[in-house]
Each structure stands twice: as structure tokens, then as C-alpha cells.
Amino acid sequence: MEQKAIRTSVDLPRDLHRRLHEAAARKGCSARKLILAGIERAVAEPEPPRPPRRLNLDTPLVPPAGRRITLTNEQAYELAEFP
């Protein structure tokens, strides 16, 4: 093991541990080598692009359907019945 290595432990489910050692045997390498390769792959994955910071509300998310009605607040209050 390298001098600059750090020892760590991880609890694995029995089935995963068994499959890890079977895969290592099929590939002709150690389980440690498979684990390190998997970690290297996970760390090397590019980060997904960041979403835009704010939602753009200039265009409607759902296009309007049907006839457009234009009412002012005053017209709406005249049509509404209040007790």
C-alpha cells in the first residue's frame, strides 16, 4: 500500500460483498482494485450543468388557450357581487 494512503472502512451488504469478490475473480484482480476504480470513475464524472439562477417569467410557462378577456379592476368589481 502507498505511504500516502488513508485507511477507511465501509460496511457493505453481504450480497454486494459477495458479488464484489466474484467480479474481482472474473476480472483477475483484487476487490481493492475494483473499489478504487469505481471511486475514481465516480470522482472523475463531470458535474451536471448548473440550472439558471432565476426562472424567466417574461414568456408564460403555459400558453393561454381560448379567448382573451381584458378587464380592468374597476370593471371586475362592478361584475362581482359582494354581500
C-alpha positions as CSV (number, residue, x, y, z in Angstrom):
1,M,0.0,0.0,0.0
2,E,1.2,3.6,-0.7
3,Q,2.7,5.6,2.0
4,K,0.3,8.5,1.3
5,A,-2.8,6.2,1.5
6,I,-5.6,6.7,4.1
7,R,-7.3,3.6,5.5
8,T,-11.0,3.7,5.7
9,S,-13.8,1.2,6.3
10,V,-17.2,0.8,4.7
11,D,-20.0,-1.6,5.8
12,L,-21.3,-3.5,2.7
13,P,-24.4,-5.7,2.5
14,R,-23.4,-9.4,2.4
15,D,-24.7,-9.8,-1.2
16,L,-22.8,-6.9,-2.5
17,H,-19.6,-8.0,-0.8
18,R,-20.0,-11.5,-2.4
19,R,-20.7,-10.0,-5.8
20,L,-17.7,-7.7,-5.5
21,H,-15.3,-10.6,-4.8
22,E,-16.9,-12.6,-7.7
23,A,-16.4,-9.7,-10.1
24,A,-12.8,-9.3,-9.0
25,A,-12.2,-13.0,-9.5
26,R,-13.7,-12.9,-13.0
27,K,-11.5,-9.9,-13.9
28,G,-8.5,-11.4,-12.3
29,C,-7.8,-8.5,-9.9
30,S,-8.3,-7.7,-6.3
31,A,-11.5,-6.3,-4.7
32,R,-9.5,-3.3,-3.6
33,K,-8.5,-2.6,-7.2
34,L,-12.2,-2.7,-8.3
35,I,-13.3,-0.5,-5.4
36,L,-10.6,2.1,-6.3
37,A,-11.5,2.0,-10.0
38,G,-15.2,2.6,-9.1
39,I,-14.3,5.5,-6.8
40,E,-12.0,7.0,-9.5
41,R,-14.9,6.8,-12.0
42,A,-17.4,8.4,-9.7
43,V,-15.0,11.3,-8.8
44,A,-14.0,11.9,-12.4
45,E,-17.6,12.3,-13.6
46,P,-18.2,15.8,-14.8
47,E,-20.6,17.8,-12.7
48,P,-24.0,18.4,-14.3
49,P,-24.6,21.9,-15.6
50,R,-26.0,24.3,-13.1
51,P,-29.6,25.4,-13.6
52,P,-30.2,29.1,-14.3
53,R,-30.4,31.1,-11.2
54,R,-33.9,32.6,-11.7
55,L,-37.0,31.5,-13.5
56,N,-37.7,33.7,-16.6
57,L,-41.3,34.8,-16.4
58,D,-41.2,37.0,-19.5
59,T,-42.8,34.3,-21.5
60,P,-45.7,32.3,-19.9
61,L,-44.9,28.7,-18.9
62,V,-48.2,27.5,-20.2
63,P,-49.5,29.3,-23.3
64,P,-53.0,30.8,-22.9
65,A,-55.9,28.9,-24.5
66,G,-59.1,30.3,-25.8
67,R,-60.4,33.9,-25.9
68,R,-58.5,36.6,-24.0
69,I,-60.6,38.8,-21.7
70,T,-59.4,42.2,-20.8
71,L,-60.9,43.7,-17.7
72,T,-59.8,46.5,-15.5
73,N,-60.0,46.1,-11.7
74,E,-62.9,48.5,-11.7
75,Q,-64.9,46.5,-14.3
76,A,-64.2,43.3,-12.4
77,Y,-65.5,44.9,-9.1
78,E,-68.7,46.0,-10.9
79,L,-69.4,42.5,-12.2
80,A,-68.7,40.8,-8.9
81,E,-71.5,40.5,-6.3
82,F,-70.4,41.3,-2.8
83,P,-72.7,40.8,0.2
